[in-house]
């Protein structure tokens, strides 16, 4: 099976996802978050850097759960089309209601 190249919109969405996950991870180490999510640190690094722009849904669900993020909030933030990744770095990270303190 031949994998089609990513569209510019998919690349931008992957960059927004990476920025969101980096902000949500905060001071937690990449290793801690990756192990708690049952993924490799290399996979998390590639997602956060935007090198893997379209990670599998179970991977994102596991990371979001580890970080206490709502999948609805993740989708809302990464599906925005206006602005750049840098412009969106000021967006708040919305935590899953059951995990918010």
Secondary structure, DSSP 8 states (H G I E B T S, - for coil): -------HHHHHHHHHHHHHHHHHHTTS-HHHHHHHHTS-HHHHHHHHHTSSSS--HHHHHHHHHHHTB-HHHHHHHHT--SS-TTGGGGS---B-TTT--
